Amino acid sequence: MLYWILIFLGFLILLIGCQYLLKFLNQHGILINRWLWGLLSFLILIVPHVIWSHIPTGIDGILYALCAVFAINFMIEQHAYVQQLNQ
């Protein structure tokens, strides 16, 4: 049970961090297309695993964290786009 609570808290921290990252990027005039976020969330894992057959665990963990950040950014941007369409 404690494991799932830690996973949920980690996800909430990641979600809040992604919100602040997107806000920071928008304040500095850096606008990244939502589809680029979605594409990069997969490519950040696929390309290194295709190039190198064995990736150290630490680097693999960093790649999975980046994949999570890019995927959450895609979902946030997609949600904002859909809300903009509905207004």
C-alpha positions, 0 to 999 in steps of 0.5 A: 500500500505504501508503494502505491502512495509513493507512486501517486505522490511522485506522479503529483510532484511530476505533474506540478513540475511539468505545469511550472515547466510549461509556464516558465517556457511560455513566459520566455516565449518558447512555444513547443507544439503539443505533437512534438511533445508527444513524439519526443515522449516515445523517441526519447526511449526508442532511439537510444535502445535501438542504437545501444543494446545495453544502456546502464540502469541510471541512464535508463531511469533518466530516459524514463523520467524524460519520457514521463515529462514529455508525455505529461506535457503533451497531455497538458498542452492537448487539454489546453488546446481542447479547452481553447476550442470549446470556448 
